Amino acid sequence: MKACLLKSPAPIETNPLMFTDVPAPQPTSGEVLVRVSYCGVCRTDLHVIEGELAPQKSPVIPGHQVIGVIEKLGSGPSLVSTRFPIGARVGIAWLHHTDGTCEFCRSGSENH
C-alpha cells in the first residue's frame, strides 16, 4: 500500500515524509483492516513530524481520524467482527484508549 512514511522527525519545510510502498497490515484476533478513504492530519501529527512530540515508534505513518471501509477481519470471533462486517463504512476516532482515572477522563475531557 502507499503511505507517507516518517523515518526521522524534521522541520516540515524540509519535506521529511517519504511517499512510498509499505506492507499492508494484517488484522489479528479482535481487529479489522480498514481501507482508508479519508484521513485527517492534525497539528498533533505535525508535532510528531517536526519532532516536538516523540514518535511512539519509528518509522511512523502520521495521520488519524480515519474514514474507510472494513476490508478484512482478524481471525476468530469477536465483538468487533460481528458488529462490523466486511464492507461496512466506519469512522475511527483519534483517541484509542484512556485509563479513565484522572480528572480529565472523569469529566469527559479525556483528550486533555
C-alpha positions as CSV (number, residue, x, y, z in Angstrom):
1,M,0.0,0.0,0.0
2,K,1.1,3.6,-0.5
3,A,1.8,5.7,2.6
4,C,3.7,8.9,3.7
5,L,6.4,7.5,6.0
6,L,8.3,9.5,8.6
7,K,11.7,7.9,9.3
8,S,13.1,10.8,11.2
9,P,11.5,14.0,12.5
10,A,12.5,17.2,10.8
11,P,11.0,20.7,10.0
12,I,8.1,20.3,7.7
13,E,9.6,22.7,5.1
14,T,12.4,20.1,4.6
15,N,9.8,17.5,3.4
16,P,10.6,14.8,5.9
17,L,7.7,12.5,4.7
18,M,8.6,9.9,2.1
19,F,5.7,8.7,-0.2
20,T,6.4,5.0,-0.6
21,D,5.1,1.5,-0.6
22,V,4.7,-0.3,2.7
23,P,3.4,-3.7,3.5
24,A,-0.3,-3.9,4.1
25,P,-1.1,-4.6,7.8
26,Q,-2.8,-7.9,8.6
27,P,-5.5,-7.8,11.3
28,T,-5.1,-10.2,14.3
29,S,-7.8,-11.5,16.5
30,G,-10.3,-8.8,17.5
31,E,-9.1,-6.4,14.9
32,V,-10.3,-5.3,11.4
33,L,-8.4,-4.0,8.4
34,V,-9.9,-0.7,7.1
35,R,-9.2,0.5,3.6
36,V,-8.8,4.2,4.3
37,S,-10.8,6.6,2.1
38,Y,-10.0,9.8,4.1
39,C,-7.5,10.5,6.8
40,G,-7.2,13.7,8.9
41,V,-3.7,15.1,9.7
42,C,-3.9,17.5,12.5
43,R,-1.5,19.6,14.5
44,T,-0.6,16.7,16.7
45,D,0.7,14.9,13.6
46,L,2.7,17.9,12.7
47,H,4.3,18.0,16.2
48,V,5.4,14.4,15.7
49,I,6.7,15.1,12.1
50,E,8.7,18.1,13.4
51,G,10.0,16.3,16.5
52,E,8.1,18.4,19.1
53,L,6.5,15.1,20.3
54,A,8.4,11.9,20.4
55,P,7.1,9.3,18.0
56,Q,5.9,6.1,19.8
57,K,7.5,4.0,17.1
58,S,9.8,4.6,14.1
59,P,9.2,4.7,11.3
60,V,5.7,6.0,11.7
61,I,2.9,6.8,9.2
62,P,1.3,10.0,10.5
63,G,-2.5,10.6,10.4
64,H,-5.5,9.5,12.3
65,Q,-9.2,10.4,12.3
66,V,-9.9,7.9,9.6
67,I,-13.0,7.2,7.4
68,G,-12.9,3.9,5.4
69,V,-14.4,0.6,4.7
70,I,-13.7,-2.7,6.5
71,E,-11.8,-4.9,4.1
72,K,-10.7,-7.8,6.3
73,L,-11.5,-9.4,9.6
74,G,-8.9,-10.8,12.1
75,S,-9.1,-14.5,13.0
76,G,-11.6,-15.8,15.5
77,P,-15.0,-14.5,16.6
78,S,-15.0,-11.1,18.4
79,L,-17.4,-8.3,19.1
80,V,-15.6,-6.2,16.5
81,S,-16.0,-8.7,13.7
82,T,-19.7,-9.4,14.5
83,R,-20.5,-5.7,14.9
84,F,-18.6,-4.5,11.8
85,P,-18.9,-6.8,8.8
86,I,-16.7,-6.6,5.7
87,G,-17.9,-3.7,3.6
88,A,-19.2,-1.6,6.5
89,R,-18.2,2.0,6.3
90,V,-16.6,3.1,9.5
91,G,-15.1,6.2,11.2
92,I,-12.2,5.7,13.6
93,A,-11.7,8.2,16.4
94,W,-8.2,9.6,17.1
95,L,-8.2,8.5,20.7
96,H,-7.8,4.8,21.2
97,H,-7.8,4.4,24.9
98,T,-7.6,6.2,28.2
99,D,-7.4,4.7,31.7
100,G,-10.4,6.8,33.0
101,T,-8.8,7.7,36.3
102,C,-7.6,11.3,36.0
103,E,-9.8,14.4,36.5
104,F,-9.9,15.0,32.7
105,C,-11.2,11.4,32.0
106,R,-13.7,11.6,34.8
107,S,-15.1,14.9,33.4
108,G,-15.4,13.7,29.8
109,S,-12.3,15.6,28.6
110,E,-10.0,12.6,28.1
111,N,-8.2,14.3,25.2
112,H,-6.5,16.5,27.8
